[in-house]
Amino acid sequence: MSIDVSSELRREVRIAAARRDQSLRDYVIEALTAQLRQDRAAEQERAAIHGASDPVLTELWDNPADAVYDQLEPQPQPR
């Protein structure tokens, strides 16, 4: 895998890895793994409260007045 990042971001990541006495590779893998774990947990949480699993929620959420929310794009979560 190869990605282009700004020189500032690269510098910050290299410093962060050095502070943890990790290689750049190990630091990035650890960060990606943690983010994926967080994303999976959030997805499981959303699935757990999704209307398909609860008829009451389906009735509340699946209606014309609520349809505008189906068009919204997910926003990044602050850390």
KEMAR-286276 format. One line per 10 residues: number of its first residue (from 1); their letters; for each residue x, y, z of N, C-alpha, C, CB. Coordinates in steps of 0.2 Angstrom, whole numbers, always signed. Glycine has a CB too. Layout:
# residues N
NUM) A) X Y Z X Y Z X Y Z X Y Z  ... $
This chain:
# residues 79
1) MSIDVSSELR) +4 -6 +0 +0 +0 +0 +5 +6 +0 -5 +0 +6  +2 +11 -4 +6 +17 -4 +2 +23 -4 +11 +17 -10  +3 +28 +0 -1 +34 +0 +3 +40 +0 -6 +34 +6  +0 +45 -3 +4 +52 -2 +1 +56 +3 +3 +56 -9  +5 +59 +7 +3 +63 +13 +7 +70 +13 +3 +60 +20  +4 +75 +16 +8 +81 +16 +15 +80 +20 +4 +87 +19  +19 +84 +19 +26 +84 +22 +25 +85 +30 +31 +89 +20  +20 +89 +31 +19 +90 +39 +16 +84 +42 +14 +96 +39  +11 +81 +39 +8 +75 +42 +13 +69 +42 +2 +72 +37  +17 +69 +37 +23 +64 +37 +27 +65 +43 +27 +64 +31 $
11) REVRIAAARR) +29 +71 +44 +33 +73 +50 +30 +72 +57 +35 +81 +50  +24 +73 +57 +20 +72 +64 +20 +64 +65 +13 +75 +63  +19 +60 +60 +18 +53 +61 +25 +50 +63 +15 +50 +54  +30 +53 +59 +37 +50 +61 +39 +52 +68 +42 +53 +56  +37 +58 +70 +38 +60 +77 +34 +56 +82 +37 +67 +78  +28 +55 +81 +24 +51 +85 +26 +43 +85 +16 +51 +82  +28 +41 +80 +31 +34 +80 +38 +34 +84 +33 +31 +73  +42 +38 +83 +48 +39 +87 +47 +39 +94 +53 +45 +85  +42 +43 +96 +40 +44 +104 +38 +37 +107 +35 +49 +105  +35 +33 +102 +33 +26 +105 +38 +21 +103 +26 +25 +102 $
21) DQSLRDYVIE) +44 +23 +101 +49 +19 +99 +47 +13 +94 +52 +15 +106  +43 +15 +89 +41 +11 +84 +43 +13 +77 +33 +11 +84  +43 +8 +73 +45 +10 +66 +39 +14 +63 +46 +4 +62  +40 +17 +58 +34 +21 +55 +29 +16 +52 +37 +25 +49  +31 +10 +50 +27 +5 +47 +22 +2 +53 +31 -1 +44  +26 +1 +59 +22 -2 +64 +17 +3 +67 +27 -4 +70  +19 +9 +67 +14 +14 +70 +8 +15 +65 +18 +21 +70  +9 +15 +59 +4 +16 +54 -1 +10 +55 +6 +17 +47  +2 +4 +55 -2 -2 +55 -6 -2 +62 +2 -8 +55  -3 +0 +67 -7 +0 +73 -13 +5 +73 -2 +2 +79 $
31) ALTAQLRQDR) -11 +11 +70 -16 +16 +70 -22 +14 +65 -13 +23 +67  -20 +11 +59 -26 +9 +55 -30 +3 +58 -22 +6 +48  -26 -1 +62 -30 -7 +65 -35 -4 +70 -25 -12 +68  -32 +1 +74 -37 +4 +79 -43 +8 +76 -33 +9 +84  -41 +11 +71 -47 +15 +67 -52 +10 +65 -44 +19 +62  -50 +4 +62 -54 -1 +59 -58 -4 +64 -50 -6 +55  -55 -5 +70 -59 -8 +76 -64 -3 +78 -54 -10 +82  -62 +3 +79 -67 +8 +81 -73 +9 +76 -64 +15 +81  -71 +8 +69 -77 +9 +64 -81 +3 +64 -73 +9 +57  -78 -3 +65 -82 -9 +66 -87 -9 +72 -78 -16 +67 $
41) AAEQERAAIH) -85 -7 +78 -89 -6 +84 -94 -1 +82 -84 -4 +90  -93 +5 +79 -98 +10 +78 -103 +7 +73 -95 +16 +75  -101 +3 +68 -106 +0 +63 -110 -5 +67 -102 -4 +58  -107 -9 +71 -111 -14 +75 -116 -11 +80 -107 -19 +79  -114 -5 +82 -119 -1 +87 -125 +2 +83 -115 +5 +90  -123 +4 +77 -128 +7 +72 -133 +1 +70 -125 +10 +66  -130 -5 +69 -134 -11 +67 -139 -13 +72 -130 -16 +64  -136 -12 +78 -140 -14 +84 -146 -10 +85 -136 -14 +90  -146 -4 +83 -152 +1 +84 -155 +2 +78 -150 +7 +88  -153 -1 +72 -157 +0 +66 -164 -2 +66 -153 -4 +60 $
51) GASDPVLTEL) -168 +1 +63 -175 +0 +63 -177 -7 +61 -179 +5 +58  -173 -10 +56 -175 -17 +54 -175 -22 +60 -170 -19 +49  -171 -20 +65 -171 -25 +71 -177 -23 +76 -165 -25 +74  -180 -18 +75 -186 -16 +80 -191 -13 +76 -183 -11 +85  -197 -16 +76 -203 -14 +72 -205 -7 +74 -209 -18 +73  -204 -5 +81 -206 +2 +83 -202 +7 +80 -206 +2 +91  -195 +6 +80 -191 +10 +77 -192 +11 +69 -183 +8 +78  -194 +5 +66 -195 +5 +59 -201 +10 +57 -197 -2 +56  -206 +10 +61 -212 +14 +60 -210 +21 +62 -217 +12 +65  -206 +23 +67 -204 +29 +68 -199 +32 +63 -200 +30 +75 $
61) WDNPADAVYD) -194 +28 +60 -189 +31 +56 -191 +30 +49 -183 +27 +57  -195 +26 +47 -197 +24 +40 -203 +28 +38 -197 +17 +38  -202 +35 +37 -208 +39 +35 -206 +44 +31 -212 +41 +41  -210 +48 +27 -209 +53 +23 -205 +59 +26 -215 +55 +19  -208 +61 +32 -205 +66 +36 -197 +65 +38 -209 +68 +42  -196 +59 +39 -189 +57 +41 -184 +55 +35 -189 +51 +46  -187 +55 +29 -183 +53 +23 -177 +58 +22 -188 +52 +17  -178 +64 +24 -173 +69 +23 -166 +67 +26 -175 +76 +25  -167 +63 +32 -161 +61 +35 -157 +55 +31 -162 +59 +42  -161 +52 +27 -158 +46 +23 -153 +49 +18 -163 +42 +20 $
71) QLEPQPQPR) -154 +55 +16 -150 +58 +11 -143 +62 +14 -154 +64 +8  -143 +62 +21 -137 +65 +24 -131 +61 +23 -138 +67 +31  -125 +64 +22 -119 +60 +22 -116 +60 +29 -113 +64 +17  -113 +54 +31 -110 +54 +37 -104 +59 +38 -107 +46 +38  -104 +62 +44 -99 +66 +46 -93 +63 +50 -102 +73 +49  -87 +65 +49 -82 +62 +53 -83 +64 +60 -75 +65 +51  -81 +59 +64 -82 +60 +72 -76 +63 +74 -83 +53 +75  -77 +68 +79 -71 +71 +82 -67 +66 +86 -73 +77 +86  -61 +67 +87 -57 +62 +91 -56 +65 +98 -51 +60 +88 $
